[in-house]
Amino acid sequence: MKPSPRAALISLFAADILSALGTRVSAVAIPWLVLTTTGSAAKMGVIAAAEMLPYALTGVLAAPLADRFGHRRTSIVADTGSALALVAIILMPGTSFLQLALLVAVGGSLRGIGDRVKHVMLRPLAEQCDVSMLRITSLYEGLSRAATLVGAPLGGLLIAWLGTTGALTADAISFAACALIVATLVHLPTESPTEEKPASEPYWTALRGGFSFLRGDQVLIGMMLMTFAINVFGQASGAVFTPLWVEEVVGSPVVLGLLFGGFAGGALLGNVIFTVYADRIPPYRAFVIGALIGGAPRLLTMGLSDTVWLVVSVSFLCGIANASLNPVIGATLFERVPAALQTRVFGVIGAITFAGIPVGSLLGGWSVSLLGLRPALLLSGGLFLLATLIPVVQMYRRPQDTPQFGAARKTEEPA
């Protein structure tokens, strides 16, 4: 007997969060394995890149194949393959570094497309349960953020309790559980455009379809570019500016934890608030104001003040404001992109916005090297503020151009 639509939706959430936890545990356990066996920080970085670069790329390159193979089947196969890749790493402790990097890349590739199709599967189940996509994406973002926050400490605890091999074994079990949950408890409605069905388009035609659709939607391009900028400055802040500010001002890692924890705690609280009130807030207004308040003030406060409690408080408030961004982006994507193109378009946008993370790390480091910490903070904060002011000014000067839900661009879906 098939589970009810609501039970299927809850099961999909559970599988997705479990997969996110597994990805975070892998991101801790595998580099730790490399560090303890080779003693090389450089190789540790290579392994981390070997996992995350394929993760980003397969969300784009494998999307047409996932559409053809079926999203539910792709999710099951990807999670099963992720579990097997981890088992191979466990069973071959004496493998060469190159072989380990290849196994890690395979696992990252599978997780990239597996996470993508789970996201796409939310819409048909949410519609069947008559739940608004804005509320669903807000809840999804909150749970994903919680899994990300818990996953890294959990990886460290598992290593301490079970050893590296034990942590990787627990991780493999989590991915196997994901596959089992989707296989037994998640069934898409048969009339859904995302249900398993063959695709008649050649691979390259299907791949271009995602880029072509995105090129014609100025709203999505604008939100994508804004998210790219947020990732650039956010990564520069988290990876470079904040640790350097803490070292320069107080020299205590406790304060570093307070800053990151304050922002994360604010984000979790913001997700709860936004989930409850999502249907009462104009989505685009929530996005642009959230971007304005949730980003630049953190950088500017660190650039202008040495007061720890003030910087932590601003980080907390920025986290609350920041919580509206991803849910609105997710709901806008579901609303404007035809179901048959969602895997491809979501993959393209995810890869481009993800690229802001390494760019932010590089620009953060270069700006501090060239200008010093305080000037770099003020310059980055000013540029970030200008970038987030553009849609705010447009929203109030030209309200007729403000995107509305239900205003999806008409297009023919591929056969």
C-alpha positions in Angstrom: 0.0 0.0 0.0 1.3 3.4 -1.0 1.9 6.0 1.8 -0.4 9.1 1.8 0.9 12.2 0.0 1.6 13.9 3.3 3.6 10.9 4.5 5.5 10.8 1.2 6.3 14.5 1.5 7.5 14.0 5.1 9.6 11.0 4.0 11.2 13.0 1.2 12.1 15.7 3.7 13.6 13.1 6.0 15.7 11.6 3.2 16.9 14.9 2.0 17.9 16.0 5.5 19.6 12.7 6.2 21.5 13.1 2.9 22.6 16.6 3.9 23.8 15.3 7.2 25.8 12.6 5.4 27.4 15.1 3.1 28.5 17.3 6.0 29.9 14.3 7.9 31.8 13.2 4.7 33.2 16.7 4.4 34.8 16.3 7.8 35.7 12.6 8.0 37.3 12.2 4.6 39.7 15.2 4.8 40.5 14.1 8.4 41.3 10.6 7.1 43.7 12.2 4.6 45.3 14.4 7.2 45.9 11.5 9.7 47.3 9.2 7.0 49.4 11.7 5.0 50.0 14.6 7.3 49.5 16.9 4.3 47.3 19.9 4.6 47.6 20.4 0.8 46.3 16.9 0.1 43.5 17.6 2.6 42.5 20.6 0.5 42.7 18.6 -2.8 40.4 16.0 -1.4 37.9 18.6 -0.3 37.9 20.1 -3.8 37.6 16.6 -5.3 34.3 16.3 -3.5 32.8 19.7 -3.9 33.7 20.5 -7.5 31.9 17.4 -9.0 29.1 18.1 -6.6 28.4 21.4 -8.2 29.0 20.3 -11.8 26.8 17.2 -11.8 23.8 19.4 -10.8 24.1 20.9 -14.3 25.7 18.2 -16.5 23.7 15.2 -15.2 20.4 17.0 -15.1 19.2 15.9 -18.6 20.1 12.3 -17.7 18.2 12.5 -14.5 15.1 13.8 -16.5 15.4 10.9 -18.8 16.0 8.2 -16.2 13.4 9.6 -13.7 13.9 11.7 -10.6 12.9 9.1 -8.1 15.1 6.4 -9.6 18.0 8.9 -9.9 17.7 9.7 -6.2 17.7 6.0 -5.2 20.7 5.2 -7.5 22.6 8.2 -6.4 22.2 7.5 -2.7 23.1 3.8 -3.2 26.1 4.8 -5.2 27.2 7.2 -2.5 27.0 4.5 0.1 29.0 2.1 -2.1 31.7 4.8 -2.7 32.1 5.2 1.0 32.3 1.4 1.5 35.0 1.2 -1.1 37.0 3.9 0.8 36.6 2.0 4.0 37.6 -1.4 2.5 40.7 0.0 0.8 42.7 1.7 3.5 45.9 1.3 1.6 44.7 2.8 -1.6 46.7 5.4 -3.4 45.9 9.1 -3.0 44.8 9.3 -6.6 42.4 6.4 -6.2 41.0 7.9 -3.0 40.5 11.3 -4.8 38.6 9.4 -7.6 36.4 7.6 -5.2 35.7 10.9 -3.4 34.9 12.6 -6.7 32.5 9.8 -7.6 30.7 10.2 -4.3 30.5 14.0 -4.7 29.1 13.6 -8.2 26.4 11.3 -7.1 25.4 13.4 -4.1 25.3 16.5 -6.4 22.6 15.1 -8.7 20.9 13.2 -5.8 20.4 16.4 -3.9 19.2 18.2 -7.0 16.4 15.7 -7.9 15.2 15.5 -4.3 14.7 19.3 -4.4 12.8 19.0 -7.7 10.5 16.2 -6.3 9.2 18.6 -3.6 6.8 20.4 -5.9 4.5 17.6 -7.1 4.2 16.2 -3.5 3.6 19.7 -2.1 0.9 20.4 -4.7 -0.8 17.1 -3.9 -0.8 18.0 -0.2 -2.1 21.5 -1.1 0.8 23.3 0.7 2.2 26.5 -0.7 5.7 26.3 -2.2 6.8 29.4 -0.3 6.1 27.6 3.0 7.6 24.4 1.8 10.8 26.0 0.6 11.1 28.0 3.9 10.8 24.8 5.9 13.2 23.0 3.6 15.7 25.8 4.0 15.4 25.7 7.8 15.9 22.0 8.0 18.8 22.0 5.5 20.5 24.8 7.5 20.0 22.9 10.7 21.4 19.7 9.1 24.4 21.7 7.9 25.0 23.2 11.3 24.7 19.8 13.0 26.5 17.8 10.4 30.1 19.2 10.9 30.1 18.8 14.7 28.4 15.4 14.3 31.3 14.3 12.0 33.8 15.4 14.6 31.9 13.5 17.4 31.7 10.4 15.3 35.4 10.5 14.6 36.1 10.9 18.4 33.7 8.1 19.3 34.1 5.6 16.5 37.3 6.5 14.8 37.5 7.7 11.2 36.5 4.3 9.8 33.5 4.1 12.1 32.4 7.6 11.1 32.6 6.7 7.4 30.7 3.5 8.1 27.9 5.5 9.8 27.9 7.9 6.9 27.5 5.0 4.4 24.6 3.7 6.4 22.9 7.1 6.3 23.0 7.1 2.5 21.7 3.6 2.3 18.9 4.6 4.5 18.1 7.6 2.2 17.8 5.2 -0.7 15.6 2.9 1.2 13.3 5.7 2.4 12.8 7.0 -1.1 12.3 3.6 -2.6 9.7 2.5 -0.1 8.0 5.7 1.1 8.3 8.3 -1.6 6.0 7.9 -4.6 5.3 10.8 -7.0 1.8 11.4 -8.3 1.4 9.6 -11.7 0.2 12.7 -13.4 3.2 14.7 -12.4 5.5 16.0 -15.1 8.4 14.9 -13.0 7.3 11.2 -12.8 9.7 8.8 -14.5 9.3 8.9 -18.2 11.6 8.7 -21.2 12.8 11.9 -22.8 13.0 12.3 -26.6 15.5 15.2 -26.6 19.2 14.5 -27.3 21.5 15.1 -24.4 23.1 18.4 -25.7 19.7 19.8 -26.7 18.3 19.0 -23.3 21.3 20.6 -21.6 21.0 23.8 -23.7 17.3 23.9 -22.8 18.1 24.9 -19.2 20.5 27.7 -20.3 18.0 28.9 -22.9 15.1 29.2 -20.5 17.2 31.0 -17.9 18.5 33.5 -20.5 15.0 34.6 -21.3 13.9 35.2 -17.7 15.2 38.5 -16.3 13.7 38.0 -12.9 15.6 34.7 -12.4 18.8 36.2 -13.8 18.6 39.1 -11.4 18.0 36.9 -8.4 20.8 34.6 -9.5 23.3 37.4 -9.8 22.2 38.8 -6.4 22.7 35.3 -4.8 26.1 35.1 -6.5 27.1 38.4 -4.9 25.8 37.3 -1.5 27.9 34.1 -1.8 31.0 36.1 -2.7 30.8 38.5 0.2 29.4 35.9 2.6 32.3 33.5 1.9 34.8 36.3 2.1 33.4 37.2 5.5 33.2 33.7 6.8 36.5 32.3 5.5 38.7 35.4 5.7 37.4 38.6 7.4 35.7 37.2 10.5 38.6 34.9 11.6 41.1 37.7 11.0 38.9 40.3 12.9 38.7 37.9 15.9 42.4 37.3 15.9 43.2 41.0 15.6 40.6 42.2 18.2 40.4 39.5 20.9 42.5 36.6 19.8 40.0 34.0 21.2 38.4 31.2 19.2 35.5 31.4 21.6 34.5 34.7 20.0 34.8 33.2 16.6 32.3 30.5 17.7 30.0 33.3 19.1 30.0 35.1 15.8 29.3 32.1 13.6 26.9 30.7 16.2 25.1 34.1 16.4 24.5 34.3 12.7 23.5 30.7 12.5 21.1 31.0 15.5 19.5 34.1 13.9 19.1 32.2 10.6 17.3 29.3 12.4 15.0 31.7 14.2 14.4 33.6 11.0 13.5 30.4 9.2 10.9 29.6 11.9 9.4 33.1 11.7 9.4 33.1 7.9 7.8 29.6 7.7 5.0 30.7 10.0 4.4 34.1 8.2 5.5 33.2 4.7 2.1 33.5 3.1 1.5 36.9 4.5 4.7 38.6 3.2 5.2 39.8 -0.4 8.0 37.3 -1.5 10.1 39.7 -3.7 10.0 42.4 -1.0 11.1 39.8 1.6 14.0 38.8 -0.7 15.4 42.3 -1.4 15.0 43.6 2.1 16.5 40.4 3.5 19.5 40.7 1.2 19.9 44.4 2.2 19.8 43.8 6.0 21.3 40.3 6.0 24.7 41.0 4.4 26.5 44.3 4.4 25.8 45.4 8.0 28.0 42.5 9.3 31.0 43.6 7.3 30.5 47.3 8.0 30.2 46.7 11.8 33.4 44.7 11.9 35.1 47.5 9.9 33.9 50.3 12.2 33.8 48.7 15.7 35.9 46.5 18.1 33.0 45.9 20.4 32.4 42.2 20.5 28.8 42.3 21.8 27.8 44.7 19.1 29.3 42.6 16.3 27.7 39.4 17.6 24.3 41.2 18.0 24.5 42.5 14.4 25.4 39.0 13.1 22.4 37.6 14.9 20.0 40.2 13.4 21.6 39.6 9.9 21.0 35.9 10.3 17.3 36.6 10.9 17.0 38.8 7.9 19.1 36.4 5.7 16.6 33.6 6.4 14.1 34.9 3.8 16.5 34.6 0.8 16.7 30.9 -0.1 13.0 30.2 0.5 11.9 33.0 -1.8 14.5 31.9 -4.4 13.3 28.3 -4.2 9.6 29.3 -4.4 10.3 31.6 -7.3 12.1 28.9 -9.2 9.2 26.4 -8.7 6.7 29.1 -9.8 8.5 30.4 -12.9 10.2 27.3 -14.3 8.1 24.6 -16.0 8.3 21.2 -14.2 10.0 19.5 -17.1 12.9 22.0 -17.1 13.4 22.3 -13.3 16.2 19.8 -12.9 18.2 21.6 -15.6 17.5 25.2 -14.7 18.0 24.5 -11.0 21.3 22.9 -11.8 22.5 25.9 -13.8 21.5 28.4 -11.2 23.0 26.3 -8.4 26.3 25.9 -10.2 26.6 29.7 -11.0 25.7 30.8 -7.5 28.0 28.2 -6.0 30.9 29.6 -8.0 30.6 32.7 -5.8 32.0 30.7 -2.8 35.6 30.1 -4.2 35.5 33.6 -5.8 34.7 35.1 -2.3 37.6 33.2 -0.7 40.1 34.5 -3.3 38.8 38.1 -3.2 38.7 38.2 0.5 42.3 37.0 0.8 43.6 39.4 -1.9 41.8 42.4 -0.6 43.3 41.9 2.9 46.7 41.4 1.5 46.5 44.6 -0.6 44.6 46.9 1.7 44.7 45.5 5.2 41.7 44.1 7.2 39.8 47.3 8.1 39.9 48.9 4.6 39.0 45.5 3.0 36.0 45.2 5.4 34.8 48.7 4.6 35.3 48.4 0.9 33.6 45.0 0.7 30.7 46.2 3.0 30.2 49.2 0.8 30.2 47.2 -2.4 27.8 44.7 -0.9 25.5 47.5 0.2 25.5 49.0 -3.2 24.7 45.7 -4.8 21.8 45.0 -2.5 20.4 48.6 -2.8 19.8 48.2 -6.5 16.7 45.9 -6.3 15.5 47.9 -3.3 15.5 51.2 -5.3 13.9 49.4 -8.3 11.2 47.9 -6.1 10.1 51.3 -4.7 10.7 53.5 -7.8 9.2 51.0 -10.3 6.7 48.8 -8.3 5.1 47.7 -11.5 8.2 45.7 -12.3 8.2 43.9 -9.0 7.9 40.1 -9.7 4.7 38.5 -8.6 4.1 34.8 -7.9 1.9 33.2 -10.5 3.7 35.3 -13.2 5.6 32.5 -14.7 7.0 33.0 -18.1 5.0 31.1 -20.7 7.0 28.6 -22.6 6.5 25.2 -24.2 7.8 22.3 -22.3 10.0 19.8 -24.1 8.2 16.7 -25.4 
